Amino acid sequence: MMRIKWVTAAVMLLFLFFPMKPSFAEEPAVYVIPVHEEVEKGLLAFMERSFKEAEENGAELVILDIHTPGGLVNAAGEIGKLLDAQEVRTIAFINDRALSAGAFISLHADAIYMVPNAQMGAAAIIDQAGNMADKKAQSYWRSAMKSAAETKGLDPIYAMAMADPSIDLPEYDAGKGELLTLTAKQAKETGYSKQTVESLSELLEAEGAAGAKVKELEETWADKIARFVTNPVVVPILLSLASLGLVLELYSPGFGLPGAAGVTSLLLFFYGHTVAGLAGYESIGLFVLGIILLIAEIFLPWGIAGFLGLTALAGSILLAGDSVKWMGISLLIAMAVTSVAMILMVKVFGKKMKFFKKIILSDSTSTEKGYVSNVNRQELLGKVGITKTPFRPSGTVIVDGERIDAVTEGGFIASGQQVKIVKVEGSRVVVRDLE
């Protein structure tokens, strides 16, 4: 019993004089998640799956390898919430630049490390036209940046200066009217960066995980396609290709290249938005219903099925996007592009290119080619006949023993009266009462 007490006392003395650094388990899993290119919903979906995998495998550290020019504010907000909800320690490793939404994401990590030439900041909201967003959106984003910095115990003035050009910080080359962008050295001075490191291995050493087993995740081809086709710039292009291809297919025999391009564009659109977690079952269900109704339009009269089918397709596209407003704008762009393209094809290219000659009807049944819609009886002009029936104002006249349908110039003529044919316009014969 005394021996056990002496051993316990000796162990406690060892801990007292030689305190152990907090370290990982013998072989903990360290996950590295790439945050590259633009920030959008496809990246959010990829990060959600990555964090889930890290949690299932008992990861004790997750490092975000950040190299992004920014992206969508709503996607960045969702990624920020995702990071806040993690129990595992998260590190933002700014491996080149973390601008705009990238800076916001970095502030939600537990710590930030930067390589010597890295940059962080310039986080103003830019609209689709490339201009500064309205004051309401700027106020929200400035508040979000401030809150993210305060939550991590950082001075919020620098985070706010990244989003608000009116904040004057000349000591960091951000005078009034300019957005703050911190270098690695400046970020270290302000406390935003914990340390400047040369590589991932140096970061792991600083975090006490030098001997940890590292797993670097990579985006699959499905993730890359999803991120590409959900890009706000690519969406209207895909929809334009889809609508133009399907419209061209309606005017061409069989099923050819235009139809294949249209269907492929639609499939890519829905595939990308489904993988990104944007398109749910209701959107896909509406899309399938719209296709069924359009097929039914071939066999049903009145056009109701076709109208409902197009409505269902438009509704499915609106529901598939993150923003109904932007998806509506994308649809309008696609319709405008299709209209202009069809006009150009018919008026400009229709007579010059062999491909368009096959899908555009250029033959006409003109008089020069011997086609007539009716017999032009010019030989009747000036002849006199007897009315067979009363004219009110139309009736029948007998001319040289032939019954001819005719009309008066507007008045009433009784039967048995002499009339003269004064005008012949195709099938229209006009008579006048001689009395």
C-alpha positions, 0 to 999 in steps of 0.5 A, a space after each residue: 500500500 505504501 509503495 503505491 502511495 510513493 509511486 503516485 507521489 512521484 508521478 505527481 512530482 513529475 507532472 509538477 516539474 515537467 508539465 506536458 504540453 497538450 498534444 494529440 492522441 498517438 496518431 490523430 487525424 488532421 484533415 485539410 479542406 481546400 477552400 479555393 476559387 470562388 465561394 458559392 453554394 457548391 463549396 458549402 456542400 463540399 465543406 459540409 461533407 468534408 466536416 462530416 467525414 472528419 467528425 466520423 473519423 475522430 479528427 482533432 484538427 481541421 485546417 482550411 487551406 484558403 486561396 480565394 478571391 471571395 464570392 457569394 455573401 449568402 454562401 459565406 454566411 452559411 460556411 461561417 455558421 458551419 464553422 461556428 457549429 464545429 466542436 473540433 478545432 479549426 484553423 484558417 491557413 491562408 496559403 495565398 489570399 483570403 479576400 472578401 468572403 474568404 476573409 469572413 470565413 477565416 474570421 470564423 476559424 479558431 485561429 489564422 495562420 498566413 504564409 509570408 506573402 498572403 493577404 487578407 481583407 478587401 471584403 466589400 459587397 459587390 453586386 452582379 454588375 460589379 458595383 458596390 452594393 446598396 447601403 442596407 447590404 453594406 451595413 449588414 456585411 459590416 456588422 457580420 464582419 464585426 461580429 465575427 472578429 468580436 466572437 474570436 476576441 479580435 479588435 473589430 475595427 480592422 474587420 470593419 475596415 475590410 468592409 467599410 471604405 469610410 474607416 480611416 486606417 492610414 498606418 495600414 495603407 487604408 486611408 478614407 475611401 479605401 478597403 483594408 487588406 492586411 499583409 501577413 506581417 500586419 495581420 500578425 501585428 493586429 492579432 488577426 494572424 496567430 503566426 506566419 508560417 512557411 508551410 503546412 508542416 510548420 503550421 502543424 508543428 506550431 499547433 503541436 501536431 507535428 507527428 499527426 497523420 494528415 489527410 488532405 481532402 480533394 474535390 471530386 469531379 462531381 464537386 467540381 462540376 457542381 461548383 462550376 454549373 452553380 456559378 452565378 455567371 454560368 447559370 444564365 449561359 446554361 439556361 440560354 443553351 438549353 432554351 436555344 437548343 430546344 427551340 431549334 430542335 422544334 424546327 428541325 426533323 428528328 432529334 439532333 445536335 440542338 436537342 442534345 445540347 439543350 437536354 444536356 444543359 438542363 441535365 447539367 443545371 439540375 445535376 449541379 444544383 442537386 449535388 450542391 444541395 440547392 435543388 430538392 425533390 420538389 424542384 426535380 418533381 416539377 421538372 419531370 412533370 413539366 416534361 410529361 406535360 410537354 410530351 402530352 401536348 403532342 397528343 392533346 388539343 387546346 395547348 393547355 398541357 403545353 402551357 402548364 408544362 412550360 410553367 412547371 419547367 420555369 417553376 422547377 428552375 426557380 426553385 432549384 436556385 439559391 435565390 429566386 430573384 437571381 434565377 428569375 433574372 437568369 431565365 429572362 436573360 435566357 429568353 432574351 438571348 434565345 429570341 435574339 439568336 432566333 431572329 439572327 438565325 432566320 434573318 441573317 444566317 438562314 440564307 447563308 449557312 447550310 445548317 440553317 437552310 435545313 431547319 428553316 423553310 425557305 420555299 414559297 408558293 409564289 405566283 412567279 413559280 406558278 402557284 395561285 390561291 384562286 383563279 383570277 377572272 380578269 376576262 369578266 371585267 366590263 361584261 353585263 349579266 342578269 341577277 339570278 338572286 337578290 343582292 343583299 349585297 351578295 348574290 348570283 349573277 348569270 354572265 354568258 350562261 355562267 353562274 358567278 358569285 358576286 357582290 354589289 358596291 354596297 346597295 340592294 339589287 333585286 333579281 332579274 336586273 341588268 348589272 355590269 361587272 366593274 371590278 375583279 379582285 381574285 375571287 371577288 367580283 363586284 357588280 353595279 346596277 345599270 338601271 
